[in-house]
Amino acid sequence: MKTSCQCHHDGEVMKNICTQIGLSLLVMMMAISVSFPLKAASNETEINNKNHIIAHVDNQPVTIQEIEDKQINDLRLELHNRLEQKLQMNALKKLAEKYPEFGQRFQPDVSDKAVTEFYLKNNLKSRGSLEELGPQIKAYLQIKAVSSHLDVLYQNAISRGLIVSHLQKPNEFLVHVPVETAYLWEKKGESVMVLEFSDYQCPFCSRIQPTISELRTIYEGRVAFGYRHSPLAFHREADEAAIAVECARDQGKFKPYHDILFKNYQTLQIKELNAYAREAGLTNLKRFNACLTEEKYRSRVENDQKAANEAGIKGTPGFVIGKYDRATGVVAGEIISGAQPRSVFIEVIDKYLEKK
């Protein structure tokens, strides 16, 4: 389950660490009672067929695949997950009446060592101390262990022929996003890309940068990393900052200026943007100032924002991770939303590397 810590287009900011590590949603999913009867499974099977005809227009069929977008796919996936969980709970409860092994209580013991390892592995230092986050991490790991235990019981029942599920997971939905004018860190023929859409005034975008930097080191020469702009409307200085870094790019200083902006995401007034140019090592400050004043790259930033919207990215940071076709300049992959732990990125990146 992937949850996010993200700046949203409507200005709503998710700050709770429980949300960051998935605790609150997982608790909700463990306890929720969904009002779909099990007989809905056959209908769910039908709509998960991408070629399922949902209408006829002028006697021509219209399939789900023709109209599906990221939001529709997310809703279908949520419906599937909730149905599957409800089925699991219902099935195990029924089996326990005849087979006691399916009704045994399981109380996981999560050690302090496991909590510490999770804290370090997911690079949560920037989100709070181990002492602060420890109790929530422990609760999350306990719930995860219970969920895994139930999954094992469920799969055991399936292997014994005691459960036959007719639920089908929705087909994998891939977005196709052009790289266009994105800044690229690597240009060595990589066939997998992490394309970031961020906002220089977004605290979560700033927070994720150390993780992205680590990933660039881990996957050097194997994965390309690109950056495009997605300044949110309620971040008043974000678009000027985006234009400024493009002006710095004219003088080969995108990287240092980019890093400075995220380190100073709370101070992005025009006077600071000019000062950061000197700090980043730009030699022609007059040229930079003119570029910024004239908003030379306003259209580039707006085009990036348009691409983010069309891909279904609703907040920042947002990432498209997938296969990179250099011939067409398009990344075909999935969206990862928010300041996720490094492990989330690694799981998705490795999946696409294995598809080579």
C-alpha positions, 0 to 999 in steps of 0.5 A, a space after each residue: 500500500 503506497 501512501 503519500 506526504 504531498 502538497 495538493 492542488 487544493 492546498 491541503 497538506 498531509 502532515 501526520 507521520 501516520 499517513 507518511 508510513 501508511 499506518 492510518 490507511 492500513 488501520 482503516 482498511 483492516 477495520 472497514 466494513 464495506 457494504 458490497 455483497 460477495 455476489 458483486 465479484 462477478 460484476 467486478 470480474 467483468 469490469 476488470 476486463 480492459 476489453 469489456 464493452 460498457 456502451 455502444 455509440 452509433 452501433 460501435 462498441 466502447 470499452 473501458 480501455 478507451 475511456 480509462 484514465 489514472 483516476 478511474 483506474 485508481 478507483 477500480 483498484 481501490 474497489 478491488 482491494 476492498 472487495 478482496 479484503 472483505 472476502 478474505 475476512 469473510 472467508 476465514 471467519 466461515 472456515 474457522 467454524 469448521 477448521 480451527 486453524 483458520 481462527 487462531 489469534 495472532 499477536 506479533 511481537 515487534 522488537 525495538 531492533 525491527 523498529 530501528 531498522 524500519 526507521 533507518 531503512 526508510 530514511 525517516 530522520 527528516 520526519 522526526 526522531 526515532 523516539 518520536 516515531 517509534 511507537 507509531 512505527 511499532 504499531 504499523 509493523 504489528 498491523 502489517 504482521 497481522 495482515 501478512 499472517 491473514 494473507 498466509 492463512 488465506 493463501 493456504 485455504 486457496 491452495 487446499 481448494 477451500 476458497 475459490 476466488 473469482 476476483 480479478 485485479 484491474 489491468 496495470 494502468 500506465 501513463 505515457 508522459 513526454 520528457 520534452 524539456 525536462 532536465 536530465 541528470 543522466 544521458 547514457 542510454 538508460 531505458 528506465 527513467 524516474 521523471 519528477 514533477 515538483 514545486 520549489 516551494 513545496 516542503 515535501 518536494 524539498 524533503 524528498 531530494 536527499 532520497 532522489 539523490 541517493 537513488 541517482 547514486 544507486 542506479 547510476 548508469 542504469 536509470 535516467 532521472 529527469 525533472 519537470 516543473 509543477 508549481 502549485 497555484 497557492 505557492 506564489 513564488 514557485 513559478 518564479 523559482 521554476 523560471 529562475 532555475 531554467 535561467 540558471 540552466 542557460 549557464 550550465 548551473 541547473 544542478 547547484 541552483 536546483 539544490 539551493 532552491 530546495 534548501 531555501 524553499 521558504 525564501 523564494 522572493 525575487 531578491 533571494 532568487 537573484 542572490 542564489 544565482 551568485 551563490 550557484 556560481 553563475 558568471 553572467 548575473 546581468 543575463 540571469 536577471 534579464 532572463 528572470 525579469 522577462 520570464 523567458 521560460 514561463 511557457 516552458 514551466 506552463 507546459 510542464 504543468 500541463 503535462 503533469 495535469 494530463 498525466 493525472 498528477 494531482 500534487 507534488 512531488 509526483 513521479 512517473 517511473 517506467 520504461 524510457 523510449 529515447 526514440 519517442 522521448 516518452 516514459 511509459 510507467 506508473 505514478 508514485 505520489 508524495 515523499 515516499 520512502 526510498 524502498 518504495 522507489 526501489 521496488 518500482 524501479 527494479 520492476 522496470 529494470 527486470 522488464 528489459 
